[in-house]
Amino acid sequence: MMRVSNMPGAGGGIAYAHTVSQRTGDENVLVAASPATILRLAQGQFAHLTEEEVRWVGAVATDYGILAVQPGAPWETLEELLDQWRRDPASIVVSGGSAVGGQDHMKVLLLADRAGIDPLRVRYVPFDGGGEAMTALLGGFVNVFSGDVTQGQAQLEAGNIRVLTVMAEDRVGGEMAQVPTARELGYPVEWVTWRGFYAPAGISDDAYHRWVEVLDQLAHSDEWATVRAQARLDAYFLAGEPFESFVREQV
């Protein structure tokens, strides 16, 4: 049986520092991670710590970035939104569930840059999680929501939002199958929010490969497929040395 311990703080920094300093040789520790983790590492927000301080085990599912507006908003398409954004950057306010410089902010900055909008003129309001950021959109306090497919799917099905784009290589399934990707609209921006794990750096190679095998079995199990579908996550698996190389390249 696995015991789950939640260790919030500093966008994963507390858990990362604890793993590095207190659990470095513990072969029974596996820590959840996402692009938010490596983004903060790339930004130097985990003090002196780097991506080399742990063993990156693997990723077992993925999500994708979206931009959404209210159904009654004046923009039917992403291009209509971007047209106004270019003309009057101050008129567009974006909510997201991450801090300034975090995932939801970076999605918008990348798209703005590709669309010819000065990223420094993007008005981004951070909230404590995607739920609060979505509430801000539904309440009319912001114009645009920056988040993930999993955060917007239920609201889209309920008719509460209009999703203008998905930041994936290909269109996703479900209700969002009709939503174009940013790439097909002429803006090569992808934001893949993988769900993965790392382990302490001091574990043996045997222990590391055992964890890789565990994730392999999990990712290809019927039970995980059910859980993943319930969470509205897409299938994705990358583990072992290829995943470690992937993380280093991303940072």
PyMOL commands that set and color helices and strands:
alter all, ss='L'
color gray80, all
select helices_A, chain A and resi 10-22+35-42+51-53+78-87+89-91+103-114+119-121+130-138+149-157+174-178+205-219+222-230+241-250
alter helices_A, ss='H'
color red, helices_A
select strands_A, chain A and resi 31-33+54-69+93-96+123-126+144-148+162-167+192-200+234-239
alter strands_A, ss='S'
color yellow, strands_A
deselect
rebuild
show_as cartoon
